[in-house]
Amino acid sequence: MTELHANIEKWLAHLAQRNRSTETLRTYRSIMAGYDADPLAVTVESAQAWWDGLDHQGVRTRARSLSCVRSFYKWAIRFDLIVSDPTRRLDAPTLPKGAPRYVTRHQLDTLLRELPGDLRRAVVLGAWAGLRVSEVAALDWSDIDVDLHRLHVRHGKGDKSRSVGVHSVLLDALLPDVGGNVVTGGGTPYTASSLQRRVNRAMKSAGVDATFHQLRHRFGTITYGITGDPLAVAAAMGHASLETTRIYAAVSDDALDRVAAAAVR
């Protein structure tokens, strides 16, 4: 593992104390390893040079890198290590706005038919419960109330907990309750990154052009379209902002069907 500047390690430790996820910390560590050996010595000019060197990367990757570096400087200013952020003149890229792409019914049926039991359980938790891959990987049978049909996410994004309704169809796809980790059937849990790689590779092998996160997009799109209730969908998905939830309104299957029906009258 690359040895980082002591202040970066202190910052990462600070984030860990604030319950930032392991995946976030791993990503931030990787970004800072490619930033500068001594980030406190970076000037406005050298920050600009670093930023110009990222032009070949995708918009979201660049935005994530800048957000990470600025998070470090915000911490450094708070603890009186520097007086100003050398990235202050950099303009964050505008992220493309558009309807989220989601796994279709046909693709989901293919996955449920082709994937082995552990990955099939992971897929239904993404598509039918809207869980993030980290939440799926960590789910234990003690987190599922079979009688009340509730699933309890103990440590969601930002270390927030929430409850999600469990339909009988989803419950049947997860049973039997063998105790321990749900996805692995009581075996050793996968890490979030390992599970995501396994599912994404399996999708590709099954001829499905999608990713695990698009299962969650399916949940948001379908549930928003049918219920029209952004508050309920936001609560189920663990969104901190309703604006995040409302992106699913644009591609609701139900809404598209109503428009199609209206057009032929």
C-alpha positions as CSV (number, residue, x, y, z in Angstrom):
1,M,0.0,0.0,0.0
2,T,1.3,3.5,-0.9
3,E,2.6,5.4,2.1
4,L,0.7,8.7,2.4
5,H,1.6,12.0,4.0
6,A,1.0,11.9,7.8
7,N,-1.7,14.6,7.5
8,I,-3.6,12.6,4.9
9,E,-3.5,9.6,7.3
10,K,-4.8,11.8,10.1
11,W,-7.6,13.1,7.8
12,L,-8.6,9.5,6.9
13,A,-8.6,8.5,10.5
14,H,-10.9,11.5,11.2
15,L,-13.3,10.4,8.5
16,A,-13.2,6.8,9.9
17,Q,-14.2,8.2,13.3
18,R,-17.1,9.9,11.6
19,N,-18.2,6.5,10.3
20,R,-17.4,7.0,6.6
21,S,-17.7,3.7,4.8
22,T,-14.7,1.5,4.1
23,E,-15.3,1.9,0.4
24,T,-15.2,5.7,0.7
25,L,-12.0,5.6,2.7
26,R,-10.4,3.2,0.1
27,T,-11.4,5.5,-2.7
28,Y,-10.2,8.6,-1.0
29,R,-6.9,6.9,-0.2
30,S,-6.4,6.0,-3.8
31,I,-7.2,9.6,-5.0
32,M,-4.9,11.2,-2.5
33,A,-2.1,8.8,-3.4
34,G,-2.2,10.2,-6.9
35,Y,-2.5,13.9,-5.8
36,D,0.7,15.2,-4.2
37,A,3.3,13.8,-1.8
38,D,2.8,16.8,0.4
39,P,-0.7,18.3,-0.1
40,L,-0.1,21.1,2.3
41,A,2.7,22.4,0.1
42,V,0.4,22.6,-3.0
43,T,0.0,26.0,-4.6
44,V,-2.9,27.4,-6.6
45,E,-0.8,26.8,-9.7
46,S,0.2,23.2,-8.9
47,A,-3.4,22.4,-8.1
48,Q,-4.4,23.7,-11.5
49,A,-1.7,21.6,-13.1
50,W,-3.0,18.5,-11.3
51,W,-6.6,19.3,-12.4
52,D,-5.5,19.8,-16.0
53,G,-3.9,16.4,-15.9
54,L,-7.2,14.8,-15.2
55,D,-8.8,16.0,-18.4
56,H,-8.6,12.5,-19.9
57,Q,-10.9,11.1,-17.1
58,G,-14.6,10.9,-17.1
59,V,-16.7,13.7,-15.7
60,R,-17.9,11.8,-12.6
61,T,-14.3,10.5,-11.9
62,R,-13.0,14.1,-12.0
63,A,-15.8,15.4,-9.9
64,R,-15.2,12.7,-7.3
65,S,-11.4,13.5,-7.2
66,L,-12.0,17.2,-6.7
67,S,-14.6,16.6,-4.0
68,C,-12.1,14.3,-2.2
69,V,-9.2,16.8,-2.3
70,R,-11.5,19.6,-1.2
71,S,-12.7,17.5,1.7
72,F,-9.1,17.2,2.8
73,Y,-8.5,20.9,2.6
74,K,-11.7,21.7,4.5
75,W,-10.3,19.5,7.3
76,A,-6.9,21.1,7.1
77,I,-8.3,24.6,7.3
78,R,-10.5,23.6,10.3
79,F,-7.5,22.3,12.2
80,D,-5.3,25.4,11.3
81,L,-2.9,23.5,9.1
82,I,-3.4,25.9,6.2
83,V,-5.3,29.2,5.8
84,S,-6.8,28.6,2.3
85,D,-7.7,25.9,-0.2
86,P,-5.4,25.8,-3.2
87,T,-8.2,24.3,-5.3
88,R,-10.5,27.3,-4.7
89,R,-10.1,28.5,-8.3
90,L,-11.0,25.2,-9.9
91,D,-14.4,24.8,-11.3
92,A,-16.1,21.5,-10.6
93,P,-17.4,19.8,-13.8
94,T,-21.1,19.9,-14.4
95,L,-22.4,16.3,-13.9
96,P,-24.7,15.1,-16.7
97,K,-28.3,15.1,-15.8
98,G,-30.5,12.4,-17.2
99,A,-32.8,9.6,-16.5
100,P,-31.0,6.8,-14.6
101,R,-30.6,3.6,-16.6
102,Y,-32.1,0.6,-14.9
103,V,-32.3,-3.2,-15.3
104,T,-35.4,-4.1,-17.3
105,R,-37.9,-6.8,-16.5
106,H,-36.5,-9.1,-19.2
107,Q,-32.9,-8.6,-17.9
108,L,-34.0,-9.3,-14.3
109,D,-35.7,-12.5,-15.4
110,T,-32.5,-13.5,-17.2
111,L,-30.4,-12.9,-14.1
112,L,-32.8,-14.8,-11.8
113,R,-32.7,-17.7,-14.2
114,E,-29.0,-17.8,-14.9
115,L,-27.2,-16.7,-11.7
116,P,-26.2,-19.0,-8.8
117,G,-28.0,-18.8,-5.5
118,D,-25.8,-16.4,-3.7
119,L,-25.7,-13.8,-6.5
120,R,-29.4,-14.3,-7.2
121,R,-30.1,-13.3,-3.6
122,A,-27.9,-10.3,-4.0
123,V,-29.7,-9.3,-7.2
124,V,-33.2,-9.5,-5.7
125,L,-32.1,-7.4,-2.7
126,G,-31.0,-4.7,-5.1
127,A,-34.0,-4.9,-7.4
128,W,-36.8,-5.6,-4.9
129,A,-35.5,-3.9,-1.8
130,G,-33.4,-1.1,-3.3
131,L,-30.3,-1.9,-1.2
132,R,-26.8,-0.6,-2.0
133,V,-24.2,-3.3,-2.7
134,S,-22.5,-2.6,0.7
135,E,-25.9,-3.1,2.5
136,V,-26.6,-6.3,0.6
137,A,-23.1,-7.7,1.4
138,A,-23.6,-7.0,5.1
139,L,-27.2,-8.2,5.5
140,D,-27.7,-10.8,8.2
141,W,-30.8,-12.9,8.8
142,S,-31.0,-11.3,12.2
143,D,-31.8,-8.0,10.3
144,I,-34.9,-9.5,8.7
145,D,-38.2,-9.7,10.6
146,V,-40.0,-12.5,8.7
147,D,-43.3,-12.0,10.7
148,L,-43.6,-8.3,10.1
149,H,-42.0,-8.4,6.6
150,R,-39.4,-5.8,7.4
151,L,-35.7,-5.6,6.6
152,H,-33.5,-3.5,8.8
153,V,-30.4,-1.8,7.3
154,R,-28.2,-1.3,10.4
155,H,-25.4,0.7,8.8
156,G,-26.5,2.4,5.6
157,K,-24.8,5.3,3.9
158,G,-23.6,7.8,6.4
159,D,-24.0,5.1,9.0
160,K,-27.7,5.7,9.0
161,S,-30.2,3.0,9.8
162,R,-33.6,2.4,8.1
163,S,-36.3,-0.1,7.6
164,V,-37.5,-1.5,4.3
165,G,-40.7,-3.4,3.5
166,V,-40.2,-7.0,2.3
167,H,-42.8,-8.4,-0.1
168,S,-43.5,-12.1,0.2
169,V,-42.0,-12.6,-3.3
170,L,-38.7,-11.2,-2.1
171,L,-38.9,-13.2,1.1
172,D,-39.5,-16.4,-0.8
173,A,-36.4,-15.7,-2.9
174,L,-34.2,-15.3,0.2
175,L,-35.5,-18.3,2.2
176,P,-34.6,-20.6,3.9
177,D,-33.3,-18.7,6.9
178,V,-30.1,-20.6,7.7
179,G,-28.8,-17.9,10.0
180,G,-25.8,-15.7,9.4
181,N,-25.2,-13.8,6.2
182,V,-28.1,-13.7,3.8
183,V,-26.3,-13.6,0.5
184,T,-23.8,-16.4,1.3
185,G,-26.3,-18.6,3.0
186,G,-24.7,-18.3,6.4
187,G,-21.1,-18.4,5.0
188,T,-18.4,-15.8,5.2
189,P,-19.8,-12.4,4.0
190,Y,-18.4,-10.9,0.8
191,T,-16.9,-7.5,0.9
192,A,-18.9,-4.9,-0.9
193,S,-16.3,-4.5,-3.7
194,S,-16.0,-8.3,-4.1
195,L,-19.8,-8.8,-4.3
196,Q,-20.1,-5.9,-6.8
197,R,-17.4,-7.5,-9.0
198,R,-19.0,-10.9,-8.8
199,V,-22.4,-9.7,-9.7
200,N,-21.2,-7.4,-12.5
201,R,-19.1,-10.2,-14.1
202,A,-22.1,-12.6,-13.8
203,M,-24.3,-10.1,-15.5
204,K,-21.9,-9.8,-18.4
205,S,-21.7,-13.6,-18.7
206,A,-25.5,-13.8,-18.7
207,G,-25.6,-11.3,-21.6
208,V,-27.0,-8.5,-19.5
209,D,-25.5,-5.1,-20.1
210,A,-25.9,-3.6,-16.6
211,T,-24.3,-3.1,-13.3
212,F,-25.4,-3.9,-9.7
213,H,-26.3,-0.2,-9.1
214,Q,-28.8,-0.3,-11.9
215,L,-30.8,-2.9,-9.9
216,R,-31.2,-0.1,-7.3
217,H,-32.2,2.3,-10.1
218,R,-34.9,-0.2,-11.1
219,F,-36.3,-0.2,-7.5
220,G,-36.4,3.6,-7.4
221,T,-37.9,3.9,-10.9
222,I,-40.7,1.3,-10.4
223,T,-41.6,2.2,-6.9
224,Y,-41.8,6.0,-7.6
225,G,-43.8,5.4,-10.7
226,I,-46.4,3.2,-9.0
227,T,-46.7,5.0,-5.6
228,G,-46.0,8.6,-6.7
229,D,-44.7,9.0,-3.1
230,P,-41.2,10.5,-3.0
231,L,-41.1,10.5,0.8
232,A,-41.7,6.8,1.1
233,V,-39.3,5.9,-1.7
234,A,-36.6,8.2,-0.3
235,A,-37.1,6.5,3.1
236,A,-36.8,3.0,1.7
237,M,-33.7,3.9,-0.4
238,G,-32.0,5.9,2.4
239,H,-31.8,9.1,0.4
240,A,-30.8,12.2,2.3
241,S,-32.4,14.5,-0.2
242,L,-35.7,14.3,-2.1
243,E,-34.0,15.7,-5.1
244,T,-32.1,12.4,-5.4
245,T,-35.3,10.5,-5.3
246,R,-37.1,12.7,-7.9
247,I,-34.7,11.7,-10.7
248,Y,-36.7,8.5,-10.9
249,A,-39.8,10.3,-11.8
250,A,-38.5,11.0,-15.3
251,V,-38.4,7.4,-16.4
252,S,-41.2,5.7,-14.5
253,D,-42.6,2.7,-16.4
254,D,-46.1,3.6,-15.1
255,A,-45.8,7.2,-16.3
256,L,-44.6,6.1,-19.7
257,D,-47.5,3.6,-20.0
258,R,-50.0,6.4,-19.1
259,V,-48.5,8.7,-21.8
260,A,-48.6,5.9,-24.4
261,A,-52.2,5.1,-23.6
262,A,-53.2,8.8,-23.8
263,A,-51.5,9.2,-27.2
264,V,-53.7,6.6,-28.9
265,R,-57.1,7.8,-27.6
